[in-house]
Structures are given as structure tokens and as C-alpha cells.
């Protein structure tokens, strides 16, 4: 019998995870992290745009001083006392999106991405050696729990090899050679999905299940969405759902592809952001969307024969906005 090798395995069983995205550190302070702290998660997932590199008042692209400029933007967050306190208490697993990778909608052609990678690893205190450092991009996986309580956290890099789909409003990409991820990352994902886990969470910095709306989303690349469905089937991966960020709202979307179980996408975006009509139509939305600062939690209930997961979104004062519970028993291949 083959022995399964788990990268980044922590055998501590976990039952509460916090997550969020899109912290506009140039205009907001970090008290939202005090509210997340009050919910007592066991770890926190940063789903992209944890800082914004953009010059909002015409300061240019900083092509020639990108390393020092980007590090300075990260330090605006790093120097905020509530974030410093939160960071001292909790493990944070982070992924970048466009604004902490480059500037708005930066894609694979971004010339300073290797510098961004170095700055990212420095800020998040990651070792500049090993598998994650050596990859083309910063995708990675983390495992928690013993065999009976194994949680798989898959962080996808949707910037490094992204074929730029063009300016907003973005049209559906019909050229099936255009990709969101490299073949290397797709193959890695399939192999990780083959490994046993009781709860699988794909952390996608852009929404997976929303309908096409002219902004960044998997729906811009329907052939890549189909590749994801096929990858899940080929790996025979069950107990899987998505977390996402990017869009400055809290909401739930669900799709039910042919030959697959329902795919849920829990979005929490706008830890501290501007809110001006961010909610877009989605035929896949479950319940209501909330266009206000928010963060999310996942509560995993291990008491039954199959684990269940409760997603809760809270506003930046800790007041509950929405809640959705799913059972891993319902996320099985037909």
C-alpha cells in the first residue's frame, strides 16, 4: 500500500477558521482584526489583496523602485497595532491577488512578479527555499488534523500564469488556449486532491461560482471552470468547496455541474474597503449579498457521522450578516 505524503501537515485538529480579503490599508485602520480575534479562530486565511499597491492619485507604476515601494505598502498594514496583535496570536496563511501581486488586474505578463514574490515571502515570514519558493507562482497546500479530522487547504495562484483577459468589462474568453493557471499548477492540484481528506477547501482569490458579470471571475474562462470540474472528477475528490474574495461583498453561490455534487463558493471580501454598488447579478447566489465591510468564519462540526461546515459572514463590528451550513455527506460523487 502506498504511503501518502502530506506537505505542510499539522496534526492538530481544528474546528474554526477565519478568513477574509481586500484590506485597503491606505485609507482604513485595522480594527476589523480585533473583531476577528473575538471570534477565536484557530487560524486565518488571507484570500488576496491583503494590501493595495495601487497609486490612487496618479503616482505612477513604480516599475524602477517596485521592491521598496511594495514593501512600504505592506508595512502600512504591518505597522497597524490591531494587525500586529492579531498576527502575534494566530497562524495566517495568505495568497495574493492582483493588488498585492501588482496593481489592478495585473496578470501573468507583469514584469516585476519575481520581486513581488520576494516581498510577499518577506512580509509573511515564509522561507525562501523549498517547494513553495521554487514554484512558478506561490500556490501551496496546508493540512490540519489527524486522519479522522483531516482538513485540506489548497491555495491557488491565479496571477502568475494568468492570461490577461482584457480590460473591464471583461468578455468571456473563447480561446481555449488561454489559461488561469499553468499546466504545472493544474497537475499539482490534481495530485493533491487525490490525497485523503475529510474537508477540502479550495482558496480561490476570485469567485468560482458567480455568473459572468464583466469583472474578474472564473466565469470569464468557462473552459477553465470545466477543467476544474474534470480535475475534481479525475481525482475522485469529495468533501470539497470554495472560499473566495476580491469583490467587496459577502455572499454564497452554488453551482451543480453535470456528473458532480453541488459546488459551493463562500465569498468574504472587503475587510476594509469602499462600498459603491459592488453587488452584481448572479443566478447562482443563495440568499442575499451584503455590500459592506466583512469577514468570514468556518465552524467545522466533527460530532456526526460526516462533518458539517457552517459559513458565517460578519460585518466589521462583529454583527452576523449571513449563515450557510453544508454537510460533507452531500458532497459525494454520484
ZIMODA-V760934 format. One record per backbone hydrogen bond with DSSP energy under -0.5 kcal/mol. NH is the residue of the N-H (numbers start at 1). CO is the residue of the C=O. Records with the same first field share a line. If there is no record, write none. Layout:
NH: CO + CO
This chain:
6: 4
7: 5
9: 6
10: 8 + 143
17: 298
18: 43
19: 296
20: 45
22: 48
23: 49
24: 22 + 272
25: 23
27: 24
28: 24
33: 30
34: 31
35: 31
36: 32
37: 33
38: 34
39: 35 + 36
40: 37
41: 36
42: 16
43: 16
44: 91
45: 18
46: 44 + 93
47: 20 + 45
48: 95
53: 51 + 99
56: 54
58: 55
69: 65
70: 66
71: 67
72: 68
73: 69
74: 70
75: 71
76: 72 + 73
77: 73 + 74
78: 74
79: 75
80: 77
84: 80
85: 81
86: 82
87: 83
88: 84
89: 85 + 86
90: 86
91: 42
93: 44
94: 92
95: 46
100: 97
101: 97
102: 98
106: 103
108: 162
110: 107
113: 110
116: 112
117: 113
118: 114
119: 115
120: 116
121: 117
122: 118
123: 119
124: 120
125: 122
126: 121
129: 127
134: 130
135: 131 + 132
137: 135
140: 155
142: 153
143: 8
144: 151
145: 10 + 12
149: 146
150: 147
151: 144
152: 199
153: 142 + 151
154: 152 + 201
155: 140 + 153
156: 154 + 203
158: 156
162: 159
163: 179
164: 162
170: 214
173: 220
174: 172
176: 174
178: 175
186: 182
187: 183
188: 184
189: 185
190: 186
191: 187
192: 188
193: 189
194: 190
195: 192
198: 150
199: 150
200: 239
201: 152
202: 200 + 241
203: 154 + 201
204: 202 + 243
218: 207
220: 217
221: 218
224: 221
225: 221
226: 222
227: 223
228: 224
229: 225
230: 226
231: 227
232: 228
233: 229
234: 230
235: 231
236: 232 + 233
237: 232
238: 236
239: 331
241: 200
242: 264
243: 202
244: 266
245: 204
247: 245
250: 290
251: 267
253: 265
254: 284
255: 263
260: 257
263: 255
264: 262
265: 253
266: 242
267: 251 + 265
268: 244
269: 249
270: 21
271: 21
272: 22
276: 274
285: 282
286: 252
287: 285
290: 250
291: 289
292: 290
294: 270
295: 314
296: 19
297: 312
298: 17
299: 310
300: 15 + 298
301: 299 + 308
302: 300
308: 301
309: 326
310: 299
311: 309 + 324
312: 297
313: 322
314: 295
315: 319
316: 293
318: 315
321: 313
322: 313
324: 311
326: 309
328: 307
330: 327
331: 328
